[in-house]
Amino acid sequence: MNDLTPARLRALKRDATVRPFDLAAQLGLPEAALVEAELGHGATRIDPAPSRLIPAVRSLGEVMALTRNISCVIEKIGTYNDFHDGDHAAMTLDPEIDLRLFPRHWVHAFCLEAPSPDGPRRSIQVFDAAGDAVHKVHLRAGSDLDAWDALRRDLALPDGEGLSDFVPRAAAEGARANPDRADALRAEWAQMTDTHQFNTLLRRLKMNRLGAYRTVGAPYARPLAVAAVARMFDAIQAQGQQVMLFVGNMGCIQIHSGTFQNVKTMGPWLNVLDPRFDLHLRADHVAEVWLVDKPTRRGSALSVEAFAASGELIFQCFGMRADKGGDPDAWARLAGALPGGDEA
């Protein structure tokens, strides 16, 4: 739309009653375009490389980390401690801010300072080449503002005022199976000793995650009812079950380790509203749910995994390992009691 100048976008944002994510979708724009409209008006373009950005974020102290896909948002309060850099993958291993980062998708990044009735809201927002959000950091009342000023100054890009040419968003792949390799899939699956071997197996057999689950069959993958997701959330809360919940996108995966204390349904949203952890899941986006069992040296890695109708992964939930304080037997009982895909 030719009339969507930066000034017009700033006005639309000020008047909007929906989140920037939803406003961008209504306008047919990537979310990053709404942030770019603020360049020179509270936004600063910064270096998106995790190798520079994450150590600077650590200096902010306590913040809120947010990662989302189109169906699920995870928010954790904490500090970006224990950063490990890498060209293909990086990570933070703090008990609260636990992230897996894939730097090639960290293409655009901004510091954003916006007015609000409660004072300035400050955030760091990272987007991929299509302008879709990869990861966000929201400052809190106790965050270090001197470190914030230093981050904006030190990471600012010299050519930071120009607008970007965002690439088209890649279409969702959907399930990619290779039925001719079903026997090889089952044989190699049975030989796994670590869950990280799974992606290598998929590449070798020319399948993706959902395609493999549809192909391998019991006892390795069993379809569950869509209603199993809400049932699982309620059971995790009721039993005080320790879990590891993974939510992410191509550029970032964020992990919650612990319990669900306060599960609430609000319209289509299934929420966990805990003191330092929030989760917001569009339950109506869940089209397939799988109970997946992968062998490892430590025993079975049992997960419940939800997928959208497009085939995109929404979340994975594992029971916490015993050496981390979990109860694998209790988790197996919980997961095993979830309704199957043929149950009403």
Secondary structure in CASP SS format (residue, H / E / C, confidence):
PFRMAT SS
TARGET T0000
AUTHOR 0000-0000-0000
METHOD secondary structure of the structure
MODEL  1
M C 1.00
N C 1.00
D C 1.00
L C 1.00
T C 1.00
P H 1.00
A H 1.00
R H 1.00
L H 1.00
R H 1.00
A H 1.00
L H 1.00
K H 1.00
R H 1.00
D H 1.00
A C 1.00
T C 1.00
V C 1.00
R C 1.00
P H 1.00
F H 1.00
D H 1.00
L H 1.00
A H 1.00
A H 1.00
Q H 1.00
L H 1.00
G C 1.00
L C 1.00
P C 1.00
E H 1.00
A H 1.00
A H 1.00
L H 1.00
V H 1.00
E H 1.00
A C 1.00
E C 1.00
L E 1.00
G C 1.00
H C 1.00
G C 1.00
A E 1.00
T E 1.00
R E 1.00
I E 1.00
D C 1.00
P C 1.00
A C 1.00
P H 1.00
S H 1.00
R H 1.00
L H 1.00
I H 1.00
P H 1.00
A H 1.00
V H 1.00
R H 1.00
S C 1.00
L C 1.00
G C 1.00
E C 1.00
V E 1.00
M E 1.00
A E 1.00
L E 1.00
T E 1.00
R E 1.00
N C 1.00
I C 1.00
S C 1.00
C E 1.00
V E 1.00
I E 1.00
E E 1.00
K E 1.00
I E 1.00
G E 1.00
T C 1.00
Y C 1.00
N C 1.00
D C 1.00
F E 1.00
H E 1.00
D C 1.00
G C 1.00
D C 1.00
H C 1.00
A C 1.00
A E 1.00
M E 1.00
T E 1.00
L E 1.00
D C 1.00
P C 1.00
E C 1.00
I C 1.00
D E 1.00
L E 1.00
R E 1.00
L E 1.00
F C 1.00
P H 1.00
R H 1.00
H H 1.00
W C 1.00
V C 1.00
H E 1.00
A E 1.00
F E 1.00
C E 1.00
L E 1.00
E E 1.00
A E 1.00
P C 1.00
S C 1.00
P C 1.00
D C 1.00
G C 1.00
P C 1.00
R E 1.00
R E 1.00
S E 1.00
I E 1.00
Q E 1.00
V E 1.00
F E 1.00
D C 1.00
A C 1.00
A C 1.00
G C 1.00
D C 1.00
A E 1.00
V E 1.00
H E 1.00
K E 1.00
V E 1.00
H E 1.00
L E 1.00
R C 1.00
A C 1.00
G C 1.00
S C 1.00
D C 1.00
L H 1.00
D H 1.00
A H 1.00
W H 1.00
D H 1.00
A H 1.00
L H 1.00
R H 1.00
R H 1.00
D H 1.00
L H 1.00
A E 1.00
L C 1.00
P C 1.00
D C 1.00
G C 1.00
E C 1.00
G C 1.00
L C 1.00
S C 1.00
D C 1.00
F C 1.00
V C 1.00
P C 1.00
R C 1.00
A C 1.00
A C 1.00
A C 1.00
E C 1.00
G C 1.00
A C 1.00
R C 1.00
A C 1.00
N C 1.00
P H 1.00
D H 1.00
R H 1.00
A H 1.00
D H 1.00
A H 1.00
L H 1.00
R H 1.00
A H 1.00
E H 1.00
W H 1.00
A H 1.00
Q C 1.00
M C 1.00
T C 1.00
D C 1.00
T C 1.00
H C 1.00
Q H 1.00
F H 1.00
N H 1.00
T H 1.00
L H 1.00
L H 1.00
R H 1.00
R H 1.00
L H 1.00
K C 1.00
M C 1.00
N C 1.00
R H 1.00
L H 1.00
G H 1.00
A H 1.00
Y H 1.00
R H 1.00
T H 1.00
V H 1.00
G C 1.00
A C 1.00
P C 1.00
Y C 1.00
A E 1.00
R E 1.00
P E 1.00
L E 1.00
A C 1.00
V C 1.00
A C 1.00
A H 1.00
V H 1.00
A H 1.00
R H 1.00
M H 1.00
F H 1.00
D H 1.00
A H 1.00
I H 1.00
Q H 1.00
A H 1.00
Q H 1.00
G C 1.00
Q C 1.00
Q C 1.00
V E 1.00
M E 1.00
L E 1.00
F E 1.00
V E 1.00
G E 1.00
N C 1.00
M C 1.00
G C 1.00
C E 1.00
I E 1.00
Q E 1.00
I E 1.00
H E 1.00
S E 1.00
G E 1.00
T C 1.00
F C 1.00
Q C 1.00
N C 1.00
V E 1.00
K E 1.00
T E 1.00
M E 1.00
G C 1.00
P C 1.00
W E 1.00
L E 1.00
N E 1.00
V E 1.00
L E 1.00
D E 1.00
P C 1.00
R C 1.00
F E 1.00
D E 1.00
L E 1.00
H E 1.00
L E 1.00
R E 1.00
A H 1.00
D H 1.00
H H 1.00
V E 1.00
A E 1.00
E E 1.00
V E 1.00
W E 1.00
L E 1.00
V E 1.00
D E 1.00
K E 1.00
P E 1.00
T E 1.00
R C 1.00
R C 1.00
G E 1.00
S E 1.00
A E 1.00
L E 1.00
S E 1.00
V E 1.00
E E 1.00
A E 1.00
F E 1.00
A E 1.00
A C 1.00
S C 1.00
G C 1.00
E C 1.00
L E 1.00
I E 1.00
F E 1.00
Q E 1.00
C E 1.00
F E 1.00
G E 1.00
M C 1.00
R C 1.00
A H 1.00
D H 1.00
K H 1.00
G C 1.00
G C 1.00
D C 1.00
P H 1.00
D H 1.00
A H 1.00
W H 1.00
A H 1.00
R H 1.00
L H 1.00
A H 1.00
G H 1.00
A C 1.00
L C 1.00
P C 1.00
G E 1.00
G C 1.00
D C 1.00
E C 1.00
A C 1.00
END
